[in-house]
Amino acid sequence: MEQADIRVLTGSQLSANNGRMKGILMVLSGAVLWGLSGTAAQVLFQYDGFSPAWLVTIRMIASGLLLLLLVISRSSFTHIIAVWRNWRDAVRVVLFGVFGLLGVQYTYFASIADGNAATATLLQYLGPVLITVYLAMKRRRMPNVWEFAAVFLALLGTFLLVTDGQWRGFSVPAVSVAWGLLSALALAFYTLYPNGLLQRHGPATIVGWSMLVGGFAMACKSQPWHFVGHGSSDAWWLVGFVVVFGTLLAFYLYISSLKYISPSETSLLACAEPLSSAVVAMVFLNVRLGMPALFGGLCILVTVALLALKRSA
């Protein structure tokens, strides 16, 4: 009898560890796709004259429609509209779509437009700090050593990576800083908020509807048919990549990872995004990184390793 109990416990622990590793791989994959799409979006903005607001509108509406069609093909139309039959869940989806998914994308691009990408990225990655502090207050305990170390390394690594250790990267207008701080709040919000919705309706349905809601809200500012830019074939391929891989798949993987790992870990692991952007810039854009930036990348890798080795409480 005792042997049977030991085998069950061991199997349960193994299942939990497998789920944890699955969650880590999900959020890392999503972060890498975000980094790649960020580079693609930069090319569209700088070389093809695309509007950031227009791209946000298109990527959200198109991603939402594709994801919901995928859910319908695997289940039914009745399944995807179930969320709207409960008015509380319907309100939560609208809030998540507008203040979460749309909020984090638009505020980030607005911070870049008024300042620079380095400062915008660093300010956005204050989100994990906000999440860690919030959860510590909610649970009425101090963050543990693992959490302190992971937050410190994530912030240090992101700073060094996006600024190459140059403090002058912070010389930006106050409005850019304000947008960046709002981006951090949006990142914390959409990481913490949807847990109940995910359990009741599934990640694909929630992300799909939230993308549509956020996209239509953004369309009030930037209509999809008011296109400005140079629509070459290469540019439209990049738009397709941003929509399918950098938005639909990336956000789905990020949100789905919350089923397996904690919100604070998910947000910290997302710091792989600037690292993947840096690697792409080095390989494809022939950008050279200094020693501070390389050390920042190492800090991010150590953060990932710390969280991967940490056992669930």
N, C-alpha and C positions, 0 to 999 in steps of 0.2 A: 504493500500500500504506500509506504514511504517512497519507494523507488518510483512508483507511478506519479506521485506528486512532484518529485524532482524533475521528471521528464516533462511534465506539463509546464512547470515554471520555466524550464530551460527553453522550451518551444515558444512560450510567450515572450521571453526576453529576446529570442532570436527574431521573432516577428516584429517586435518593437524596433529593434536595431535596423532591420531591413527597411521598415517604413521610414525611419529617421534618415537613413542614407538616401532613400528615394526622394524625400523632401529636399534634402541638401542639393541633390543633383538637379531637381526641378528648378529651384531658385537660381542656381548657378547658370543653368542653361538659359533661363529667362533673362538674367543679367547680361550674359554674353550677347544675346540677340538684341537687347536694348543698346548695348555699346555699338554693335554693327549698324543698327538702324540710325543711331545718332550720327555716325560718320556719313551714312547715305543722305540723311536729312541736311547735314552741313553742305554737302556737295550741291544739293538741290537749291539751298538758300543762296549760296555764294556764286555758283556758276550758271544756274538756270533761272534765277530770279523768282523762285517760288515764295509764296507768302507763308510764314509759319502758321498763322491762324487758319488759312485754307487747308494746309496739310493736316492739321489737327482735326478739322471737320471731316475731311475725306477719310482719314485713317480710322476714325472712330465709327463713322456710319458704315463704311465698307466692312470693317472687322466685325461689328455687331451683327450685320446681316449674314455674313458668312458663317459665323459661329452658331447663330440660331438655326440656320439651314442645316448645319451639320447635326445639331441636336435633333431636329425634326426627322432627319434621315435615319437616325438611330433609335428614336422613340416615336413620338407623335406630336402633332400640333397642340393637342390637349395638355401635354406635359409642359410645354414652354409657357402657356398662358396661365398655368396654375398660380404663379406668383402674383398675378394681378387680381385674383379672387379674394385674397386676404389684404385688406386695405393697409394694415400695418406693414406687411412685407412690401407692398407696392410703394409706400412712402419711403421705406428704407432703400429700395432699388433706385428711386429718383435721387435721394440724397447721396447715395454711393456713386451714382453715375456723374452727378454734377460736381459735388465737392471732393469726390475721391478720384475717379479716373480722369475726368476732364480737368479737375483742379490741378492735379500733379503735372499734367502735360502742358497746359497753357501757362501756368505760373513759371515753369522751368524755361520755356521758350521766351516768355516775356522778360525774365531775368537776363537771359543771354542777349536779347535785343537791346536792352537798356544798359548792359554792362559788358560782361564777357563770359565765355563758357566755363573758364576755370573757377571763377567766383560762384557762378550759378550752381555748378556741380558740388562744390564744397558746402555751400549753404543748404542745398537739398539733403546732403548726407548728415545734417544735424537731426534728420528724422529718426534714425535709430537711437540717438540720445534721448529724444523726447519720448520714444516708446519705452525705453528702459526706465526712465524716471517715472513715467505714468504707471507702469506695471509695479514698480517698487512701492509707490504710494498706495496703489490699489490693494496690494498684498500686505502693506504695512511692514515692510522689511527693507533693509539696505541691499543694493545690488551686490552679488557675490564677486569673488575675485575673477572668475571667468568673464563675467559681464563687464567689469571694469576694464580688464585687459583687452577684450574684444572691441569695446567702444573706443578706447584710446588708440589702438592700432588701426582701426578702420578710419578714424578721423585723421590721424597722422599720415597714414598711407594715401588717403584721398587728397589731402593738402599737398603733399610732396609730388604726387603724380600729376595733378592738374596745374600746379604752379611751377614745378621744377625747382621748388624751394625759394622762389622769388616773392618777397613780401609785397612788392609793388603791384602784384596781381590783384590786390584788394582795393586799389584806387579806383573805385567805381561810384557812380551816382547813388544817392540814398534810395531812389526808386528801385534800382536793381537789387539792392540789399533787401528791400521790403518784399519784392516778388520772390526772392530766394528763400526768405524765411517762411512766406506763405507756401512755397513749394515743399519745405520740410514738414509743415503742418499737414499738408495734403497727403504727403507720403505716410506720415504716422496715421492719419485718419483712415486711408484706404487699406492699410495693413491691419488695423485693429477692428474696424467696423463690421466687415461682412461675415464673420464666423458663423453666426446663427443662420444667415441666409444660405451659406454654402451647405450647411448640414441639411437644411430642409429642401433645397431645390437643386443643388449641384453647382459646381463651379462654372461649367460651360453656359448654363442658362443664365446665371446671375451676371457673369462677365458680358455675355452677349447683349442682354437687355440694358445693362449699365452703359455699355459702349454706345448703343443706339440713343439712349437718353442724353448722354453727354454730347454726342455728335450733333443731335438736333438742337440742343441748347447752344452749342457753339455756332450752329448755322444761322442763328439770329444775328450774330456779329459778322460772320464771313460765309456768304452763300456759296455752295459748291459750284454753281454755274458762273460765278464771277471769278474766272481764272486769270491769274497774272503770272507770266513766266514764259520760258522757252520750252515747249513740249516736244522735245526730241524723243526718239525711240529709247535711247539710253536713260533719259530722265524718267520715262514712264515705267521702265523696268525697275528703277530705284524706288519709285512710288509703290509699285507692287510689292517689293521686298519690305518696305516700311510697313505697309498695311498687313501683309500676311505673317511675316516672321517677326518684325519689330514691334507689332502691336497685338494682333490676334493671339499668336502663339506665346509671345513673351509675357503678356499680362495673364494669360490662362495658366501658364506654368507657375508664375509667381503666386497667384491667388490659390492655386491648387496645393502648393507646398504648405499652406497654413493648416492643412489637414494632418500633417506629419510632424512639423516642427513649430516652435513658438514664434509669435509675431516679432519679438526682438531679434531672434536668430535669423529669421527670414529677411528682415530689413538690413541687418549687418552683412549677410552674405551677398546682398544686392550690390555691395561695394565692388563686386567684380566687374560692374558695368564700366567705370572709368578705366579699369585695367584692360579690359577687352578693347576699348576704344584706342588706348595707347598702343597696344600690340598691332591693331589694324593700321594705325597711322605709321608705325615703323615699317611694316611689311609692304603695304600697298601705296602709301603716300610718301615714302622715303623720308619720314620725319625722324630726327635723331633725338634721343632723350638723354639728359644729363644724369649724373650719379644720384642726385636727390630724387629724381623721378623714378629711377630704377629701384632705389631703396624703398620708395613709397609703394611700388608694385610688390616688393618682397613683404612689406608690412601687411598688405591686403591678403597675400597668400598665407601668411602666418595666421591672420584672423580666420580665414577659411579652415585652416588646419585645427585651430583651437576649438572652433565650434563643431567640427567633424569628430574630434576626439572626446568632446564633452559628452557625458552620459546624461540621459534624461533623468530629471529628478523623480 
